[in-house]
Amino acid sequence: MLQRTLSLSPASLVFLLPPLWELTSEGEKPSELPKKKELENQYAPSRWVIRMGAEEALRTYKQIGIEATRKARDTCRSQLHVPYGDGDGEKMDIYFPDQASVALPFFVFFHGGYWQSGSKDESAFMVNPLTAQGVAVVIVAYDIAPKGTLDRMVDQVARSIAFVEKRYPSNKGIYLCGHSAGAHLAAMVLLTNWTKHGVTPNLRGFFLVSGVYDLQPLVFTSQNAPLLMTLEDAQRNSPQRHLEVARAQPVDPACPVLVAVGQHDSPEFHRQSREFQQALCRGGWRASFEELRDVDHFEIIENLTQKDYALTQIILKTILQEF
């Protein structure tokens, strides 16, 4: 694999790679096949983990999420499986600080899993560190593939946020966070027209972690098998392309957007994150980029169980400095 044959970091490889995503799904020439193979490698995050094997990394991530969720449910005040819509998959878990108040900041999290795996029931990594500091945490479920389409997931995420705003109108701000596929869904919220939802949420910050913002490369990978995503689907649901073509303007230019990536994420994840942050800045958003040292695609979220972890501290500083 690329990371084992070169002594370069993933970030330094970003500018050495060919345009892997410029492929066609039909009539491929033999010379295109190595590109497609490398594209598959770039969008397989577990292959870039250096601390353990790929399968072990996936198992560890899932287990840490399960244990964190069990601890959160055992130790925090909570409302579980709250419906934000009529669909079976449209549920959320809400965790509260010890002090009773509806005038709280709300941190809303969307899990990853390439839109085809993952669950709110194994994603409460950050609940205990955040609720200990007076922040309510919402973990949102959505219909993953093959049941759910990308269009449906994007709509569900928007409706879940509108639900939080309507349920807690005295909130001190709603802060969105997504990991991997969840970062894509959170990023799509930047483009949401809230008129049809009957409310404009009090969005005060975004934390987009190891996400994919241009979906076109994924059309040509095995990750697309459950999604059945066409190029048109990918373009319609790519926030990067919307920013470049439509030049959408921020509702609140002061709302901070952090685009973060792990040091050991693949070069394509680094490229996507940097280019999305740059596109946001060109569009007038207050966007920043952060490469978190010594973490891979999974540790970057796993470590949110730790109150002293760099990303935990960035999140808390962003939320608490508002008051």
Secondary structure, 3 states (H helix, E strand, C coil): CHHHHCCCCHHHHCCCCCCCCCCCCCCCCHHHHHHHHHHHHHCCHHHHCCCCCHHHHHHHHHHHHHHHHHHHHHHCEEEEEEECCCCCCCEEEEEECCCCCCCCCEEEEECCCCCCCCCHHHCCCCHHHHHCCCCEEEEECCCCCCCCCHHHHHHHHHHHHHHHHHHCCCCCCEEEEEECHHHHHHHHHCCCCHHHHCCCCCEEEEEEECCCCCCHHHHHCHHHCCCCCCHHHHHHCCHHHHHHHHCCCCCCCCCEEEEEEECCCCHHHHHHHHHHHHHHHHCCCEEEEEEECCCCCCHHHHHHHCCCCHHHHHHHHHHHCCC
